[in-house]
């Protein structure tokens, strides 16, 4: 018998400015760590004004996490201390494992509309100091499962026997970009042991059963269950669905670095000051 997940919590986040002057909405952050484990942070950006974002995120470090940037539309140039560089464009995804330490930059370019999100995934304690890795996933790499009234892009994990281009090496979340037509009822089997939430990019939908309506630009955390259910509103909807097993480990978070203990955090910043932060590859 199906156990449909019901809404546990709604989150709207707050507007903020990060990097060198990028306007965004921090949907998830420090206050949400326990409830959304293993997901640490979700930043959403949506602007038709390049002044909101072109100052970008100049060179900065990360350790202990994975950053996953997904662009619905826009263009971001990037580079890192492993020697990777390139452009993330419409429908592309950048999956970066910071591991033991990486220094990178992300510089958005003027676009008709900059629309997307950056997700931070926590790394398990045993993998915090793994070798950094970059994985660029193009729009062409992301399979699209088309159903009656629905289009599902499989960014990570597997949906209806369709695997994504990457499964992730550590947390291995299910990450879907779902578009539904007006009135469409969509259900998906989900890992009962996973933390599941959605971020609504546009439109609205009624979640669970009998259904509670939530509008766009909200994150919705769900309770236990094995089945996700939503009915799209009259204008249809588009949302991102994420599901991953919680780590249930202590979190010591300092800016762009997330470790398990305060001492590990202090060590990371001492190494930054001493120039010994990067363990693999050349310093940018």
N, C-alpha and C positions, 0 to 999 in steps of 0.2 A: 504493500500500500504506500502511495506517495505521501511524503511529508513535506508540504509546501512551506518554504521559508517565508516568514513574516517580517515586517519592518521592525527593527530594533531601535534604530536611531537615525535622525536626520541631521546633516551637517551642511551649513552654508559657507563656512570659511570666512575670510576677510580679505579686503583689498590691501595690497602692500606694494612696496618697491624694493627690488632686489638687484643684485649684480651692480652694474654701473648706472642703473636708472631704468630698469625694466618694470613696467606696471603689470601686475598679475593678481590673480586671486589665489591665496593659499588655502586650498580646500581642506587639506589635512596637514597637521603639524605636530608639534611637541605634545599638545594636550590630548592627542588621539592615539598615541602609541599603543596603549594597553588594549583598547577596543579593536583597533584595526591591524594588530600584529598578524603577519610580518610586514605590512605596508606602513612605511614611516611618514611619507609626505606625498602630497599631490598638489602640484601647482597647475592652474589652468590659465591660459591666455587666449584672448579673443579681442582683436583690435583691427580697425581699418586705418588707424593713424600711426604711421611709422615712428613718430616721435615717442610713442609709448614703449618702443622696444629696441630701436636700432643701436642704442648704446651697449646692449648686450651684456654678456658675462665674460669679461676678460679672464686671463689665466688665473686659475684657482685650484686648490687641491681637493681630493676626496680620499677617504680610506674607510673600509669596513662596510661598504654598501654597493648596490648596483643602481645606476640611474637609467631609466627607460624613457626616452623622449619620443612621443608619437605626434606627428604633424598631420592633421586633417588637411590643412592648407597653409602654405607659406614656404619660406626658404631660410635655412640656418647654415652658415659656414662653421666648421669646427676643426679643431686640431688638438693633439694630446702628446704627452711625454713619451709615448710608445712610437711616435712617428706617424701616427694616422692623421689624415686630414681629408676633408671633402665637404660635401653639401648634403644636408637633409632637406628633401623637397616634399611636395604634395603627396600625402599618403605613405611617407617613409617613416621608419622607426630606427632609433639609435639605442642599442642596448650595450651599456658600458659597465663592466665589472671593475670597480675601483680596487677591490682587494687590498693588498698591502700598501697601495698608494699610487695615485696617478695625478698629474696636473694637466688640466685641459681648459679650453675656452670654447664658448658657443656664442656666435655673433649673428643674430638675425638680420636679414636684409629686407629692405622695403618690399612689401607685397600688397596686392589688393586686399587681402585679409590674412592676418596671422592667427591661426586657430589650432590649438593643440594642448597637450598636457605633458608635464614631466612627473614621473613617478619615481620615488625612492623605495627600493626594496632592501630590507635589512639582510645582512649575511649572517649565517649561523656562526657561533663563536669559533668553531673548529675551522671555519673557512675565512675568517676575517682577514688573514694575512696571505690569502691565495694570490697567485700571480695575476696582475691586471690583464684585462682582455677587452678588446673592442669588437663589436658585432654590428655591422651596418645592414639593415634590412630594408630593401627597397619596396615600393608599392607592388611591383611585379612579383616579389617574393611572397607576398601575403595572400594566401588562398581566400577566396570569397565563396561562401556557401549560399546559394540563392534558393529561397523557398517561397511558397505562396505568401506574398505580402511582407517578406523579410529578406534582408541581405546581411550576412554575418561574416565579418572579416576576422580571420583567426590569426592573431598577432603572436600568441604563445599558447601552448597546450594543444588539445585536440577537441574538436567539436564534431559530433556525429561522424566519427571515424575519419575526419579530415584533420591531419596534423599540420601544425604551423611550421614556418621555416626554422624556428628555434624553439627549443623546449626549456632553455635555461639550464645552467649547470648546478644550481644550488636550491633555491626556493621552488623553482619550477611552477609558477602560477599559471592558471588559466586566464587569458587576457583576450577579450572579444570586443570588437566594435560592431554594434548591432543597430541596424536601421529598420524601423517598422512602419508600415503604412497605417493610415487611420483605422482604428478599431481592431487591429490585428492582435490576437492573443498568441503570445510566444512563451514556450516553456523549454527549459533545459535542465538536464540532470547535472547535479553538482556534487562535488566531494563533500560528504557529510562532515568530515573532519576539518574542512577549510573555512577560513574567514572569507565571507563574500560581501562585496559592496559594489555599487554602481555609481557612476557619475553621469548625470544627464546633460548632454551637450545641447540638445534642442528639443522642443516639444514637451510633452507631459505623458504620464502613464499611471495606471492603477496597479500597484504591486501587491502580491500575495493574494489571499482569498479570504473574504469576498473582494478585497481590493481597496487600497488607500492611495489616493491620487497625490503625486508629487510633480512639481513643475521643474523646468530646466534650471541648470546651474546649481543643483543640489547634489550632494553625495548621500547615498542611502545605504546604511549598514543593516544587514539581515541577521536574524537569529538562526538557530539550528534547523537543519532540514536537508533533504536530498534533491529537492526540486525547486527551481527558480521559476516564478510565473509573473508575467506582466501583460496588461492590455493597453495598447497605445491609445492616446487621446485622439480627438477629432482632427488634429493637424499632424498626426503621426509623431514619431519621436526618434531620437538617436542617442544612444548611451554607450558608455564603456563599462564592461563587466569584468571584475577581477576577483579571483578566488585562489587563496593560497593557504597552506597549513601554517598555523602560528608556531613561532619558535619558543615562546615562553621563556625567554632569557632576559637578564638585566640589560638595560640600555643606558649607556653614557653618551650623551649627544652634545657635541660642541661645534656649532656652525656646520661646515661641510664634512665633518668627521663623526662617525658613529661607531663606538666601541662598546665593550661590556662593562668596563670598570673605569672609574675616574683616573686611576694610574695609567691605564692604557691610553686614555685621552691625553693626559699630560705628556706622556712619552711621544705621542704623535706630534704635538706642537713643539716639543723640544727638538725633535728631528727636523721639523720644518725650519726652525731657527738655525740649526747646525748644518743644514744642507744635506742631510742624510735620509730624508723622507722617502725618496724614490729608491726602491729595491730592485726594480726591473726596468730596463730601457734607459734612455738618456733623458735628463732633466730638460723640460721645455724652456 
